[in-house]
Amino acid sequence: MKKLDLNEAAEEFEMVTSDMHLFYDKETGEFGFYGEYAETASPEFFEDDDDWIAAPSVYDFREYDIMEAFADSITDTRARELLFVSLEGKGAFRRFKDTLIRVGLRDEWFVFKHNAYVKIARDWCIKNGIEYIDVADTDKPKNAKPVKPKQAVKPCKNVPKCSCKKIECENHGKCCSCVINHRERGSLPFCLRGV
C-alpha cells in the first residue's frame, strides 16, 4: 500500500467541484474522478471496487469557513474588516477574492487555504485508515509569502483619499470606523460596492 503525500492530496482536494467526485485507490495511490462533464470512469467503477475510497466532497471542505478563519487571522485591522465585510451576503466568494487583491493578501490566502486542505487531507486519511506522508503546515505553494501569526489588533490609519462620495459622514476617510459601522448595519461601504 502506497503512502499518500498530504500535499498531493490537498492539491487534488482543491480541484473538487460540485459536479466532480474524487476517489482514492488505497493500493495504487492514484486519484480518479467522475463528473457530469468528465469522460472518465463511471460512478459504478469506483463504487464496486473496495480499493477505491470516496474523497471529501466540495460540501465537506466548507471553504466559506476557511475564508472566515483567514480573515480572522489577519493582523491589519483595515484588511481584516474589509475581508469580513466582503464575506457578507450574496456574491461573497467573488467579493472575497477581489478584496484579497485589493488589500494585497492574495498570496497569503493561497498558503492559508493550502494548509487548511492539508489538515482536511490528514483528518480524512486518519478516518479512512490511509497511511500518509505528513508535511509541516508551513509548507506552501511556490512564491507565496508566509502568513503572519495573529497578533494584537492595531488601529488603522485614516485614508486621505477616500472614494466615498459622502464627505459629510463622520467616518469619511476613517476606514476602520466606516467598515465597522457598515458591518453593524449589515451594509457594504461605498468602496466595496463596485467590487
Order of alpha helices (4+ residues) and beta strands (2+ residues): beta-alpha-beta-beta-alpha-beta-alpha-alpha-alpha-alpha-alpha-beta-alpha-alpha
